[in-house]
Amino acid sequence: MKPPSTEWAERVGADEPERHRQQAEQLTAIQQDRTQRYGVPGRTFHRKQLLALAASFEVLDDLPAHARHGLFAEPGTHEAWVRLSNGSFDVVHYAVPDIRGFALKVFGVDGPDARDGSPAQSQDFLLIQLNPFGFRSSAPFVALSLAAAQGKLPPPKLPFTGFATERFHSTVPIACGPYAVRVRMLPPAGQQPDPAAGEDLAADVRRRLDAGPLAYEFQLQFFVDEAVTPLEDTSVAWPEDEAPYLTVGRLTIPVGQPADEVAFAEQVERASFAPWNALAEHRPLGEVNRARRVAMDHSVRNRSTGS
């Protein structure tokens, strides 16, 4: 096991601004095509919202010094929104294998925003059930996405037991003060997979909430060195035996949800969930995150205009 290190460095290519702009325009073309197909504006990826949930996010007390930055600087409880989604740019049935998204928006944060230094409005975390990301950089991911959008790839084989029984990962790093981390969220203790969950993933979560709140452990995994925990190469999983996870928070989804579920779901659907909706102390790191910033900004603008 190695100690957390601040000796990380980003490698920014000179061609990134133009390359990321072109990638964003290619992805926006998919978004516009799907908007015409389905008749309503939507996100490029994670178009289908499965469930919107109100939650609370507790920052734990007595964290070690290397973790006490940004959101985790002080113990306390924050209001949070959860958006559960299918990862596809298409609207498909629950049973169709897909990447599943667990997006988290934490409110009541204090500090400058990662984008421009203005007061941050939220700290967002976008998690999926896969780890690692599977691509060294954004270019092969965009190429695969374009092929998938054109129907040139077979459906993915991604078994998934449910949002209360899987682990979720950021797969890409963010800052934690002077450190770099990846994020993982563990499912609530004692929850067992239900073979029928895949037929209606939202109903599976609701059924479990009928029995009691769902509490997830929120963890950080710290960069230790470039050989073990490469910052820019998102195709590599950081090994737990050399870079262990540290539990820093707890996300709790309570039994009681907003009375007007439809109105709340619409509010969450209108909201922007993005890695760059973040405190400066949790700035997204690496080429994939830099590409996501451009692509997601394009997606948000396109969704707001309905074009």
C-alpha atoms as a printed R data frame, in Angstrom:
    type eleno elety resid chain resno       x       y       z
1   ATOM     1    CA   MET     A     1   0.000   0.000   0.000
2   ATOM     2    CA   LYS     A     2   1.326   3.418  -0.972
3   ATOM     3    CA   PRO     A     3   0.465   6.807   0.577
4   ATOM     4    CA   PRO     A     4  -1.552   9.427  -1.329
5   ATOM     5    CA   SER     A     5   0.632  11.680  -3.425
6   ATOM     6    CA   THR     A     6   0.286  15.189  -4.813
7   ATOM     7    CA   GLU     A     7   2.871  14.450  -7.547
8   ATOM     8    CA   TRP     A     8   0.333  14.025 -10.323
9   ATOM     9    CA   ALA     A     9   0.293  16.010 -13.545
10  ATOM    10    CA   GLU     A    10  -2.096  16.491 -16.432
11  ATOM    11    CA   ARG     A    11  -0.814  16.227 -20.007
12  ATOM    12    CA   VAL     A    12  -2.730  18.661 -22.207
13  ATOM    13    CA   GLY     A    13  -2.287  18.144 -25.949
14  ATOM    14    CA   ALA     A    14  -1.945  21.190 -28.201
15  ATOM    15    CA   ASP     A    15  -4.646  19.801 -30.494
16  ATOM    16    CA   GLU     A    16  -7.221  19.279 -27.736
17  ATOM    17    CA   PRO     A    17  -9.383  22.416 -28.213
18  ATOM    18    CA   GLU     A    18 -10.032  21.717 -31.895
19  ATOM    19    CA   ARG     A    19 -10.319  17.954 -31.453
20  ATOM    20    CA   HIS     A    20 -12.739  18.282 -28.565
21  ATOM    21    CA   ARG     A    21 -14.822  20.799 -30.510
22  ATOM    22    CA   GLN     A    22 -15.111  18.386 -33.436
23  ATOM    23    CA   GLN     A    23 -16.015  15.504 -31.141
24  ATOM    24    CA   ALA     A    24 -18.672  17.618 -29.441
25  ATOM    25    CA   GLU     A    25 -20.206  18.541 -32.794
26  ATOM    26    CA   GLN     A    26 -20.303  14.879 -33.826
27  ATOM    27    CA   LEU     A    27 -22.055  13.925 -30.593
28  ATOM    28    CA   THR     A    28 -24.435  16.868 -30.891
29  ATOM    29    CA   ALA     A    29 -25.484  15.548 -34.313
30  ATOM    30    CA   ILE     A    30 -26.539  12.300 -32.602
31  ATOM    31    CA   GLN     A    31 -28.429  14.291 -29.979
32  ATOM    32    CA   GLN     A    32 -30.270  16.307 -32.629
33  ATOM    33    CA   ASP     A    33 -31.150  13.140 -34.542
34  ATOM    34    CA   ARG     A    34 -32.636  11.539 -31.415
35  ATOM    35    CA   THR     A    35 -34.522  14.722 -30.543
36  ATOM    36    CA   GLN     A    36 -36.204  14.554 -33.947
37  ATOM    37    CA   ARG     A    37 -36.863  10.844 -33.552
38  ATOM    38    CA   TYR     A    38 -38.462  11.080 -30.104
39  ATOM    39    CA   GLY     A    39 -40.030  14.511 -30.472
40  ATOM    40    CA   VAL     A    40 -38.610  15.962 -27.251
41  ATOM    41    CA   PRO     A    41 -35.223  17.518 -26.379
42  ATOM    42    CA   GLY     A    42 -32.926  15.275 -24.395
43  ATOM    43    CA   ARG     A    43 -29.371  14.586 -23.351
44  ATOM    44    CA   THR     A    44 -26.863  13.106 -25.777
45  ATOM    45    CA   PHE     A    45 -26.103  10.233 -23.410
46  ATOM    46    CA   HIS     A    46 -28.249   9.038 -20.521
47  ATOM    47    CA   ARG     A    47 -31.341  10.286 -22.337
48  ATOM    48    CA   LYS     A    48 -33.782   8.053 -20.479
49  ATOM    49    CA   GLN     A    49 -34.267   9.067 -16.858
50  ATOM    50    CA   LEU     A    50 -35.444   6.031 -14.933
51  ATOM    51    CA   LEU     A    51 -36.026   7.606 -11.550
52  ATOM    52    CA   ALA     A    52 -35.487  10.910  -9.737
53  ATOM    53    CA   LEU     A    53 -34.954  10.784  -5.987
54  ATOM    54    CA   ALA     A    54 -34.447  13.237  -3.151
55  ATOM    55    CA   ALA     A    55 -31.599  12.288  -0.833
56  ATOM    56    CA   SER     A    56 -29.164  13.543   1.778
57  ATOM    57    CA   PHE     A    57 -25.383  13.418   1.626
58  ATOM    58    CA   GLU     A    58 -23.502  13.199   4.918
59  ATOM    59    CA   VAL     A    59 -19.813  14.113   5.091
60  ATOM    60    CA   LEU     A    60 -18.275  11.978   7.817
61  ATOM    61    CA   ASP     A    61 -16.366  13.288  10.800
62  ATOM    62    CA   ASP     A    62 -12.706  12.585  11.643
63  ATOM    63    CA   LEU     A    63 -11.486  12.230   8.072
64  ATOM    64    CA   PRO     A    64  -7.700  12.203   7.546
65  ATOM    65    CA   ALA     A    65  -6.095  15.473   6.491
66  ATOM    66    CA   HIS     A    66  -5.565  14.424   2.866
67  ATOM    67    CA   ALA     A    67  -9.328  13.935   2.433
68  ATOM    68    CA   ARG     A    68 -10.509  17.154   4.100
69  ATOM    69    CA   HIS     A    69 -10.867  19.357   1.040
70  ATOM    70    CA   GLY     A    70 -13.810  20.903  -0.767
71  ATOM    71    CA   LEU     A    71 -17.051  19.120   0.016
72  ATOM    72    CA   PHE     A    72 -15.237  16.951   2.570
73  ATOM    73    CA   ALA     A    73 -13.549  19.775   4.486
74  ATOM    74    CA   GLU     A    74 -16.173  19.825   7.232
75  ATOM    75    CA   PRO     A    75 -18.595  17.178   8.524
76  ATOM    76    CA   GLY     A    76 -22.250  17.866   7.866
77  ATOM    77    CA   THR     A    77 -25.334  16.897   5.914
78  ATOM    78    CA   HIS     A    78 -26.351  18.294   2.530
79  ATOM    79    CA   GLU     A    79 -29.497  18.108   0.437
80  ATOM    80    CA   ALA     A    80 -28.960  16.032  -2.699
81  ATOM    81    CA   TRP     A    81 -30.725  14.940  -5.870
82  ATOM    82    CA   VAL     A    82 -30.258  11.574  -7.538
83  ATOM    83    CA   ARG     A    83 -30.909  10.856 -11.218
84  ATOM    84    CA   LEU     A    84 -30.892   7.193 -12.269
85  ATOM    85    CA   SER     A    85 -30.632   6.603 -15.995
86  ATOM    86    CA   ASN     A    86 -29.887   4.390 -18.955
87  ATOM    87    CA   GLY     A    87 -26.631   5.418 -20.608
88  ATOM    88    CA   SER     A    88 -27.818   5.163 -24.187
89  ATOM    89    CA   PHE     A    89 -28.720   8.017 -26.536
90  ATOM    90    CA   ASP     A    90 -31.829   5.917 -27.336
91  ATOM    91    CA   VAL     A    91 -34.948   5.404 -25.239
92  ATOM    92    CA   VAL     A    92 -35.058   1.675 -24.608
93  ATOM    93    CA   HIS     A    93 -36.696  -0.758 -22.205
94  ATOM    94    CA   TYR     A    94 -35.170  -1.499 -18.810
95  ATOM    95    CA   ALA     A    95 -34.364  -5.056 -19.867
96  ATOM    96    CA   VAL     A    96 -32.059  -3.955 -22.695
97  ATOM    97    CA   PRO     A    97 -28.431  -4.200 -21.483
98  ATOM    98    CA   ASP     A    98 -26.899  -0.770 -21.066
99  ATOM    99    CA   ILE     A    99 -24.528   1.344 -19.040
100 ATOM   100    CA   ARG     A   100 -26.495   2.595 -16.019
101 ATOM   101    CA   GLY     A   101 -25.983   6.052 -14.625
102 ATOM   102    CA   PHE     A   102 -26.163   7.117 -10.990
103 ATOM   103    CA   ALA     A   103 -25.858  10.910 -11.063
104 ATOM   104    CA   LEU     A   104 -25.634  12.822  -7.812
105 ATOM   105    CA   LYS     A   105 -26.054  16.563  -7.259
106 ATOM   106    CA   VAL     A   106 -25.047  17.782  -3.781
107 ATOM   107    CA   PHE     A   107 -26.296  21.216  -2.707
108 ATOM   108    CA   GLY     A   108 -25.194  23.614   0.016
109 ATOM   109    CA   VAL     A   109 -21.541  23.671  -1.023
110 ATOM   110    CA   ASP     A   110 -19.225  26.530  -0.177
111 ATOM   111    CA   GLY     A   111 -16.425  27.699  -2.449
112 ATOM   112    CA   PRO     A   112 -15.540  28.817  -5.968
113 ATOM   113    CA   ASP     A   113 -16.796  26.940  -9.010
114 ATOM   114    CA   ALA     A   114 -14.393  24.813 -11.072
115 ATOM   115    CA   ARG     A   115 -15.369  26.594 -14.287
116 ATOM   116    CA   ASP     A   116 -14.946  30.290 -13.613
117 ATOM   117    CA   GLY     A   117 -14.447  30.875  -9.906
118 ATOM   118    CA   SER     A   118 -17.985  32.119  -9.261
119 ATOM   119    CA   PRO     A   119 -19.776  30.668  -6.204
120 ATOM   120    CA   ALA     A   120 -20.417  26.977  -6.818
121 ATOM   121    CA   GLN     A   121 -24.076  25.959  -6.898
122 ATOM   122    CA   SER     A   122 -23.559  22.221  -6.457
123 ATOM   123    CA   GLN     A   123 -21.052  19.414  -6.447
124 ATOM   124    CA   ASP     A   124 -22.023  16.827  -9.053
125 ATOM   125    CA   PHE     A   125 -20.784  13.243  -9.319
126 ATOM   126    CA   LEU     A   126 -21.557  11.130 -12.397
127 ATOM   127    CA   LEU     A   127 -21.123   7.435 -11.701
128 ATOM   128    CA   ILE     A   128 -21.637   4.263 -13.744
129 ATOM   129    CA   GLN     A   129 -21.508   0.566 -12.910
130 ATOM   130    CA   LEU     A   130 -18.332  -0.032 -14.926
131 ATOM   131    CA   ASN     A   131 -14.715   0.239 -13.814
132 ATOM   132    CA   PRO     A   132 -12.480   1.131 -15.536
133 ATOM   133    CA   PHE     A   133 -13.836   3.440 -18.255
134 ATOM   134    CA   GLY     A   134 -12.373   1.151 -20.909
135 ATOM   135    CA   PHE     A   135 -10.770   3.780 -23.146
136 ATOM   136    CA   ARG     A   136  -7.382   5.466 -22.835
137 ATOM   137    CA   SER     A   137  -8.770   8.762 -24.128
138 ATOM   138    CA   SER     A   138 -11.904  10.391 -25.498
139 ATOM   139    CA   ALA     A   139 -11.178   9.695 -29.198
140 ATOM   140    CA   PRO     A   140 -11.849   5.926 -29.256
141 ATOM   141    CA   PHE     A   141 -14.915   6.406 -27.067
142 ATOM   142    CA   VAL     A   142 -16.394   8.948 -29.475
143 ATOM   143    CA   ALA     A   143 -15.570   6.703 -32.444
144 ATOM   144    CA   LEU     A   144 -17.360   3.777 -30.793
145 ATOM   145    CA   SER     A   145 -20.326   5.997 -29.898
146 ATOM   146    CA   LEU     A   146 -20.697   7.149 -33.501
147 ATOM   147    CA   ALA     A   147 -20.610   3.553 -34.724
148 ATOM   148    CA   ALA     A   148 -23.193   2.517 -32.120
149 ATOM   149    CA   ALA     A   149 -25.481   5.397 -33.090
150 ATOM   150    CA   GLN     A   150 -25.395   4.193 -36.691
151 ATOM   151    CA   GLY     A   151 -26.317   0.644 -35.654
152 ATOM   152    CA   LYS     A   152 -22.929  -0.775 -36.598
153 ATOM   153    CA   LEU     A   153 -22.299  -2.493 -33.275
154 ATOM   154    CA   PRO     A   154 -24.090  -5.385 -31.545
155 ATOM   155    CA   PRO     A   155 -25.897  -4.613 -28.271
156 ATOM   156    CA   PRO     A   156 -23.511  -4.524 -25.294
157 ATOM   157    CA   LYS     A   157 -23.435  -7.415 -22.856
158 ATOM   158    CA   LEU     A   158 -23.607  -5.641 -19.530
159 ATOM   159    CA   PRO     A   159 -25.245  -7.641 -16.745
160 ATOM   160    CA   PHE     A   160 -26.825  -5.417 -14.117
161 ATOM   161    CA   THR     A   161 -28.622  -6.479 -10.953
162 ATOM   162    CA   GLY     A   162 -30.083  -3.118  -9.910
163 ATOM   163    CA   PHE     A   163 -29.329   0.325  -8.505
164 ATOM   164    CA   ALA     A   164 -29.386  -0.933  -4.906
165 ATOM   165    CA   THR     A   165 -27.099  -3.925  -5.439
166 ATOM   166    CA   GLU     A   166 -24.265  -2.674  -7.698
167 ATOM   167    CA   ARG     A   167 -21.146  -0.604  -7.135
168 ATOM   168    CA   PHE     A   168 -20.865   2.663  -9.055
169 ATOM   169    CA   HIS     A   169 -17.681   4.414 -10.156
170 ATOM   170    CA   SER     A   170 -16.531   7.760 -11.496
171 ATOM   171    CA   THR     A   171 -13.950   5.886 -13.666
172 ATOM   172    CA   VAL     A   172 -12.105   9.208 -14.187
173 ATOM   173    CA   PRO     A   173 -10.251  11.378 -11.665
174 ATOM   174    CA   ILE     A   174 -11.127  14.634  -9.956
175 ATOM   175    CA   ALA     A   175  -9.116  16.821  -7.629
176 ATOM   176    CA   CYS     A   176  -9.423  16.653  -3.878
177 ATOM   177    CA   GLY     A   177  -7.529  19.770  -2.948
178 ATOM   178    CA   PRO     A   178  -3.919  19.100  -4.001
179 ATOM   179    CA   TYR     A   179  -4.628  15.374  -4.415
180 ATOM   180    CA   ALA     A   180  -6.257  13.425  -7.256
181 ATOM   181    CA   VAL     A   181  -8.947  10.822  -6.619
182 ATOM   182    CA   ARG     A   182 -11.411   8.501  -8.242
183 ATOM   183    CA   VAL     A   183 -14.830   7.937  -6.678
184 ATOM   184    CA   ARG     A   184 -16.685   4.752  -5.814
185 ATOM   185    CA   MET     A   185 -20.074   4.225  -4.199
186 ATOM   186    CA   LEU     A   186 -20.965   0.961  -2.475
187 ATOM   187    CA   PRO     A   187 -24.537  -0.371  -2.422
188 ATOM   188    CA   PRO     A   188 -26.573  -0.419   0.790
189 ATOM   189    CA   ALA     A   189 -25.649  -3.230   3.148
190 ATOM   190    CA   GLY     A   190 -27.900  -6.249   3.164
191 ATOM   191    CA   GLN     A   191 -29.540  -5.640  -0.203
192 ATOM   192    CA   GLN     A   192 -29.736  -8.805  -2.298
193 ATOM   193    CA   PRO     A   193 -30.227  -8.946  -6.091
194 ATOM   194    CA   ASP     A   194 -33.727  -9.705  -7.302
195 ATOM   195    CA   PRO     A   195 -33.824 -11.664 -10.589
196 ATOM   196    CA   ALA     A   196 -36.946  -9.702 -11.576
197 ATOM   197    CA   ALA     A   197 -35.321  -6.283 -11.066
198 ATOM   198    CA   GLY     A   198 -34.276  -5.976 -14.700
199 ATOM   199    CA   GLU     A   199 -37.870  -5.830 -15.871
200 ATOM   200    CA   ASP     A   200 -38.391  -2.509 -14.073
201 ATOM   201    CA   LEU     A   201 -35.317  -1.045 -12.415
202 ATOM   202    CA   ALA     A   202 -37.217   1.932 -10.993
203 ATOM   203    CA   ALA     A   203 -39.862  -0.298  -9.432
204 ATOM   204    CA   ASP     A   204 -37.091  -2.361  -7.844
205 ATOM   205    CA   VAL     A   205 -35.744   0.755  -6.093
206 ATOM   206    CA   ARG     A   206 -39.230   1.825  -4.995
207 ATOM   207    CA   ARG     A   207 -39.951  -1.624  -3.573
208 ATOM   208    CA   ARG     A   208 -36.764  -1.528  -1.539
209 ATOM   209    CA   LEU     A   209 -37.566   1.976  -0.286
210 ATOM   210    CA   ASP     A   210 -40.934   0.721   0.923
211 ATOM   211    CA   ALA     A   211 -38.950  -1.439   3.353
212 ATOM   212    CA   GLY     A   212 -36.658   1.345   4.553
213 ATOM   213    CA   PRO     A   213 -34.074   3.966   3.522
214 ATOM   214    CA   LEU     A   214 -31.159   3.083   1.267
215 ATOM   215    CA   ALA     A   215 -27.715   4.183   2.514
216 ATOM   216    CA   TYR     A   216 -24.709   4.068   0.170
217 ATOM   217    CA   GLU     A   217 -21.073   4.416   1.232
218 ATOM   218    CA   PHE     A   218 -19.235   7.118  -0.715
219 ATOM   219    CA   GLN     A   219 -15.517   6.502  -1.128
220 ATOM   220    CA   LEU     A   220 -12.395   8.158  -2.537
221 ATOM   221    CA   GLN     A   221  -9.394   6.365  -4.022
222 ATOM   222    CA   PHE     A   222  -6.243   8.478  -4.027
223 ATOM   223    CA   PHE     A   223  -3.557   8.789  -6.685
224 ATOM   224    CA   VAL     A   224  -0.278   7.317  -5.411
225 ATOM   225    CA   ASP     A   225   2.037   7.446  -8.441
226 ATOM   226    CA   GLU     A   226   1.841   7.463 -12.227
227 ATOM   227    CA   ALA     A   227   2.846   3.818 -12.595
228 ATOM   228    CA   VAL     A   228   0.158   2.447 -10.252
229 ATOM   229    CA   THR     A   229  -2.595   5.053 -10.635
230 ATOM   230    CA   PRO     A   230  -2.144   6.714 -14.054
231 ATOM   231    CA   LEU     A   231  -4.003   9.996 -14.200
232 ATOM   232    CA   GLU     A   232  -4.662  10.317 -17.921
233 ATOM   233    CA   ASP     A   233  -5.113   6.642 -18.873
234 ATOM   234    CA   THR     A   234  -8.735   5.893 -18.013
235 ATOM   235    CA   SER     A   235  -8.533   2.353 -19.397
236 ATOM   236    CA   VAL     A   236  -6.672   1.263 -16.252
237 ATOM   237    CA   ALA     A   237  -8.337   0.372 -12.965
238 ATOM   238    CA   TRP     A   238  -6.418   1.659  -9.949
239 ATOM   239    CA   PRO     A   239  -5.536  -1.376  -7.798
240 ATOM   240    CA   GLU     A   240  -7.111  -1.383  -4.343
241 ATOM   241    CA   ASP     A   241  -4.193  -3.159  -2.711
242 ATOM   242    CA   GLU     A   242  -1.871  -0.240  -3.507
243 ATOM   243    CA   ALA     A   243  -4.431   2.577  -3.541
244 ATOM   244    CA   PRO     A   244  -7.155   1.641  -1.035
245 ATOM   245    CA   TYR     A   245 -10.540   3.325  -0.904
246 ATOM   246    CA   LEU     A   246 -11.445   5.645   1.957
247 ATOM   247    CA   THR     A   247 -15.073   6.079   3.010
248 ATOM   248    CA   VAL     A   248 -15.720   9.824   3.314
249 ATOM   249    CA   GLY     A   249 -19.495  10.126   3.109
250 ATOM   250    CA   ARG     A   250 -22.872   8.491   3.101
251 ATOM   251    CA   LEU     A   251 -25.676   9.023   0.597
252 ATOM   252    CA   THR     A   252 -29.078   8.230   2.095
253 ATOM   253    CA   ILE     A   253 -32.244   7.937   0.032
254 ATOM   254    CA   PRO     A   254 -35.121   8.208   2.510
255 ATOM   255    CA   VAL     A   255 -38.448   6.460   2.405
256 ATOM   256    CA   GLY     A   256 -40.260   9.786   2.189
257 ATOM   257    CA   GLN     A   257 -39.965  11.298  -1.289
258 ATOM   258    CA   PRO     A   258 -41.475  14.531  -2.688
259 ATOM   259    CA   ALA     A   259 -45.266  14.397  -2.661
260 ATOM   260    CA   ASP     A   260 -45.529  15.491  -6.284
261 ATOM   261    CA   GLU     A   261 -43.299  12.846  -7.807
262 ATOM   262    CA   VAL     A   262 -44.024  13.902 -11.385
263 ATOM   263    CA   ALA     A   263 -43.135  17.558 -10.800
264 ATOM   264    CA   PHE     A   264 -39.934  16.590  -8.975
265 ATOM   265    CA   ALA     A   265 -38.936  14.192 -11.759
266 ATOM   266    CA   GLU     A   266 -39.445  16.974 -14.311
267 ATOM   267    CA   GLN     A   267 -37.326  19.351 -12.220
268 ATOM   268    CA   VAL     A   268 -34.501  16.820 -12.019
269 ATOM   269    CA   GLU     A   269 -34.765  16.075 -15.733
270 ATOM   270    CA   ARG     A   270 -34.410  19.780 -16.565
271 ATOM   271    CA   ALA     A   271 -31.338  20.114 -14.359
272 ATOM   272    CA   SER     A   272 -27.792  19.815 -15.636
273 ATOM   273    CA   PHE     A   273 -25.743  17.011 -14.082
274 ATOM   274    CA   ALA     A   274 -22.132  17.440 -15.174
275 ATOM   275    CA   PRO     A   275 -18.656  16.757 -13.760
276 ATOM   276    CA   TRP     A   276 -17.761  20.439 -14.191
277 ATOM   277    CA   ASN     A   277 -20.643  21.481 -11.939
278 ATOM   278    CA   ALA     A   278 -18.095  21.278  -9.165
279 ATOM   279    CA   LEU     A   279 -16.080  23.072  -6.566
280 ATOM   280    CA   ALA     A   280 -12.673  24.224  -7.766
281 ATOM   281    CA   GLU     A   281 -11.159  21.901  -5.168
282 ATOM   282    CA   HIS     A   282 -12.833  19.008  -7.008
283 ATOM   283    CA   ARG     A   283 -11.927  20.102 -10.530
284 ATOM   284    CA   PRO     A   284 -12.276  17.234 -13.041
285 ATOM   285    CA   LEU     A   285  -8.870  16.014 -14.189
286 ATOM   286    CA   GLY     A   286  -7.536  14.388 -17.341
287 ATOM   287    CA   GLU     A   287  -8.191  14.462 -21.070
288 ATOM   288    CA   VAL     A   288 -11.475  12.550 -20.905
289 ATOM   289    CA   ASN     A   289 -12.867  15.091 -18.455
290 ATOM   290    CA   ARG     A   290 -11.633  17.990 -20.567
291 ATOM   291    CA   ALA     A   291 -13.425  16.471 -23.568
292 ATOM   292    CA   ARG     A   292 -16.566  15.917 -21.485
293 ATOM   293    CA   ARG     A   293 -16.661  19.586 -20.573
294 ATOM   294    CA   VAL     A   294 -16.881  20.650 -24.213
295 ATOM   295    CA   ALA     A   295 -19.298  17.882 -25.198
296 ATOM   296    CA   MET     A   296 -21.622  18.397 -22.237
297 ATOM   297    CA   ASP     A   297 -21.702  22.160 -22.715
298 ATOM   298    CA   HIS     A   298 -22.784  21.540 -26.319
299 ATOM   299    CA   SER     A   299 -25.391  19.046 -25.087
300 ATOM   300    CA   VAL     A   300 -26.844  21.464 -22.514
301 ATOM   301    CA   ARG     A   301 -27.128  24.286 -25.070
302 ATOM   302    CA   ASN     A   302 -28.740  21.992 -27.614
303 ATOM   303    CA   ARG     A   303 -31.188  20.620 -25.065
304 ATOM   304    CA   SER     A   304 -32.223  24.107 -23.913
305 ATOM   305    CA   THR     A   305 -32.959  25.272 -27.464
306 ATOM   306    CA   GLY     A   306 -34.721  22.063 -28.429
307 ATOM   307    CA   SER     A   307 -32.935  22.056 -31.778
